[in-house]
């Protein structure tokens, strides 16, 4: 059986990886907004011929080069990077549902985002809409009990020592299970999108704004403000 033909998103992402460009760098070179490029790479948006021609010209490529593939796997350089992480050096981001402690934040362009996450919400009504973002994620329960709500599966409850791996683009929510005031997990988010951390922080800000709006409607609700250190 022949392989499926590559999509525009696959070709542009391949070009960007071969050139070693971040989404931000490609946006600057092409004149296309980062959000638009991300949608194209994930095949949620396409471009007209005129815009493809303009893109090729701005990148200094022929159309044939824009749509060329390579059978060679890019050589991954040895970076010898390492980072020691602990809570005292983490970046803390607080939202109505979670308290995140992001680890190893001095490393840029990470393909994995590790975090210790404290889960406070106890119901889907309290949590709000399911969240979605690019990539995949893994959680390992450190303490408490976690109820995992997902878009396509029945809820599942995890206890300390248990873990779950999911597609992050599927709607999902982590809740403190019945009888548990707060749960704590080790979470690792991963994506080929080098702007994953920026996407997560944008998502946190949207959650904070949603929580602030809820608090305005309910004066008795405890108001939590996100902060970093």
Secondary structure per residue as TSV (DSSP state, phi and psi in degrees):
chain	resnum	aa	ss	phi	psi
A	1	X	-	360.0	130.6
A	2	X	-	-74.9	149.9
A	3	X	-	-70.4	152.0
A	4	X	-	-66.4	142.6
A	5	X	-	-64.1	147.9
A	6	X	-	-68.3	147.3
A	7	X	-	-88.8	167.3
A	8	X	H	-58.3	-40.9
A	9	X	H	-61.0	-42.7
A	10	X	H	-64.0	-39.8
A	11	X	H	-67.7	-44.0
A	12	X	H	-67.3	-39.9
A	13	X	H	-64.6	-40.4
A	14	X	H	-62.5	-41.7
A	15	X	H	-61.5	-45.1
A	16	X	H	-63.8	-41.3
A	17	X	H	-65.7	-42.3
A	18	X	H	-62.3	-37.1
A	19	X	H	-82.8	-11.6
A	20	X	T	74.1	27.8
A	21	X	-	-92.8	143.6
A	22	X	-	-81.0	168.5
A	23	X	H	-58.6	-39.4
A	24	X	H	-63.8	-42.1
A	25	X	H	-66.6	-41.2
A	26	X	H	-67.7	-35.6
A	27	X	H	-61.9	-42.9
A	28	X	H	-64.3	-39.7
A	29	X	H	-74.3	-35.0
A	30	X	H	-94.8	-20.5
A	31	X	-	80.1	9.6
A	32	X	-	-100.6	131.3
A	33	X	-	-57.0	149.0
A	34	X	H	-56.5	-44.0
A	35	X	H	-62.0	-37.7
A	36	X	H	-68.0	-43.7
A	37	X	H	-59.7	-42.4
A	38	X	H	-61.6	-42.4
A	39	X	H	-64.4	-38.9
A	40	X	H	-64.2	-46.0
A	41	X	H	-63.8	-28.3
A	42	X	T	-96.7	14.5
A	43	X	T	59.6	32.5
A	44	X	S	-102.1	-0.8
A	45	X	-	-156.4	148.9
A	46	X	-	-128.2	177.0
A	47	X	-	-124.0	148.6
A	48	X	-	-73.9	165.5
A	49	X	H	-58.7	-43.7
A	50	X	H	-58.4	-42.8
A	51	X	H	-71.1	-33.5
A	52	X	H	-65.6	-40.5
A	53	X	H	-63.6	-43.4
A	54	X	H	-63.5	-40.1
A	55	X	H	-61.6	-46.5
A	56	X	H	-60.4	-42.7
A	57	X	H	-63.6	-43.5
A	58	X	H	-66.8	-29.5
A	59	X	T	-87.3	-3.6
A	60	X	T	72.4	33.3
A	61	X	-	-121.2	155.8
A	62	X	-	-81.7	157.4
A	63	X	H	-57.6	-37.2
A	64	X	H	-62.8	-34.9
A	65	X	H	-72.9	-34.6
A	66	X	H	-61.9	-34.7
A	67	X	T	-103.7	15.6
A	68	X	-	-84.4	149.2
A	69	X	-	-112.7	162.6
A	70	X	-	-127.5	136.8
A	71	X	-	-86.2	-8.1
A	72	X	S	-87.1	133.8
A	73	X	-	-75.6	131.9
A	74	X	-	-62.6	137.6
A	75	X	-	-74.3	125.3
A	76	X	-	-86.0	116.0
A	77	X	-	-69.7	151.2
A	78	X	-	-80.2	113.4
A	79	X	-	-93.3	-20.5
A	80	X	-	56.2	29.4
A	81	X	-	-78.7	150.3
A	82	X	-	-157.8	157.8
A	83	X	-	-152.5	128.6
A	84	X	-	-88.7	129.6
A	85	X	-	-120.0	139.1
A	86	X	-	-151.2	167.2
A	87	X	G	-62.3	-31.7
A	88	X	G	-66.7	-23.3
A	89	X	G	-110.2	12.2
A	90	X	S	-81.7	163.0
A	91	X	E	-100.7	120.8
A	92	X	E	-97.3	130.3
A	93	X	E	-129.7	120.6
A	94	X	E	-108.0	129.8
A	95	X	-	-125.7	171.3
A	96	X	S	-58.8	-28.9
A	97	X	S	-101.3	-32.0
A	98	X	E	-132.5	157.9
A	99	X	E	-122.1	107.8
A	100	X	E	-95.6	140.1
A	101	X	E	-122.6	98.0
A	102	X	E	-78.0	132.4
A	103	X	-	-103.2	157.2
A	104	X	-	54.3	43.2
A	105	X	T	-75.3	-11.2
A	106	X	T	-74.5	-15.2
A	107	X	S	-84.5	124.8
A	108	X	-	-93.4	158.7
A	109	X	S	55.6	39.8
A	110	X	-	-72.7	144.5
A	111	X	S	-88.4	-12.6
A	112	X	E	-126.7	139.1
A	113	X	E	-116.4	102.9
A	114	X	E	-88.3	145.0
A	115	X	E	-155.7	145.2
A	116	X	E	-92.9	124.1
A	117	X	E	-122.0	128.2
A	118	X	E	-100.7	129.0
A	119	X	E	-106.1	126.3
A	120	X	-	-113.2	-36.0
A	121	X	-	-62.8	143.8
A	122	X	-	-114.7	-7.4
A	123	X	S	-150.8	161.9
A	124	X	H	-67.2	-30.9
A	125	X	H	-63.7	-42.2
A	126	X	H	-71.3	-36.2
A	127	X	H	-72.4	-42.3
A	128	X	-	96.0	-155.6
A	129	X	S	-65.5	146.7
A	130	X	-	-61.2	146.6
A	131	X	B	-97.6	154.4
A	132	X	-	-143.6	142.3
A	133	X	-	-158.3	169.8
A	134	X	S	-69.1	156.4
A	135	X	S	93.5	-157.5
A	136	X	E	-133.1	164.0
A	137	X	E	-148.8	157.4
A	138	X	E	-130.7	134.9
A	139	X	E	-126.8	143.8
A	140	X	E	-128.4	123.1
A	141	X	E	-77.5	122.5
A	142	X	E	-92.3	-41.7
A	143	X	E	-154.0	158.0
A	144	X	S	77.1	-167.7
A	145	X	-	-129.3	137.2
A	146	X	E	-117.8	127.7
A	147	X	E	-98.3	123.2
A	148	X	E	-103.6	118.6
A	149	X	E	-102.6	128.9
A	150	X	E	-132.0	161.3
A	151	X	S	-65.1	-35.9
A	152	X	S	-116.9	3.2
A	153	X	S	-129.9	158.7
A	154	X	-	-68.2	152.9
A	155	X	-	-59.0	147.3
A	156	X	E	-132.7	143.4
A	157	X	E	-108.4	129.1
A	158	X	E	-110.4	140.0
A	159	X	-	-110.5	169.2
A	160	X	T	-51.5	134.2
A	161	X	T	93.7	-12.3
A	162	X	-	-97.7	158.1
A	163	X	E	-142.1	169.2
A	164	X	E	-150.4	142.6
A	165	X	E	-124.8	126.5
A	166	X	E	-137.9	163.2
A	167	X	E	-79.2	118.0
A	168	X	T	-71.5	-17.7
A	169	X	T	-76.7	-11.5
A	170	X	S	-79.8	133.5
A	171	X	-	-54.1	134.6
A	172	X	E	-153.3	157.9
A	173	X	E	-151.7	138.3
A	174	X	E	-108.1	125.6
A	175	X	E	-122.1	150.0
A	176	X	E	-72.5	121.9
A	177	X	-	-67.1	164.8
A	178	X	T	-53.7	130.9
A	179	X	T	86.5	1.2
A	180	X	-	-117.7	119.4
A	181	X	S	-68.3	-43.6
A	182	X	-	-153.5	139.3
A	183	X	E	-117.0	154.8
A	184	X	E	-129.4	133.0
A	185	X	E	-132.6	156.0
A	186	X	E	-93.2	122.0
A	187	X	E	-118.1	138.8
A	188	X	E	-129.7	116.1
A	189	X	E	-101.4	138.3
A	190	X	E	-137.1	143.5
A	191	X	-	-161.3	150.4
A	192	X	S	-72.3	-15.2
A	193	X	-	-76.3	114.1
A	194	X	T	-71.9	-8.3
A	195	X	T	-98.2	22.2
A	196	X	H	-57.4	-44.0
A	197	X	H	-61.1	-41.2
A	198	X	H	-63.9	-38.9
A	199	X	H	-64.2	-40.3
A	200	X	H	-66.4	-41.8
A	201	X	H	-65.9	-36.2
A	202	X	H	-62.9	-42.0
A	203	X	H	-62.6	-41.8
A	204	X	H	-61.0	-41.5
A	205	X	H	-64.3	-38.9
A	206	X	H	-64.4	-39.6
A	207	X	H	-65.7	-40.0
A	208	X	H	-63.3	-44.2
A	209	X	H	-64.2	-38.6
A	210	X	H	-64.6	-41.5
A	211	X	H	-66.3	-36.5
A	212	X	H	-64.9	-39.9
A	213	X	H	-64.7	-39.8
A	214	X	H	-64.3	-39.4
A	215	X	H	-67.0	-34.4
A	216	X	H	-64.6	-33.1
A	217	X	H	-79.4	-21.3
A	218	X	-	-130.3	90.6
A	219	X	T	-58.8	-23.7
A	220	X	T	-79.1	-11.9
A	221	X	S	-71.3	134.5
A	222	X	-	-64.9	129.6
A	223	X	-	-98.9	117.5
A	224	X	-	-106.8	132.7
A	225	X	-	-108.3	132.6
A	226	X	-	-69.0	145.6
A	227	X	-	-151.5	159.4
A	228	X	-	-125.1	157.5
A	229	X	-	-146.9	360.0
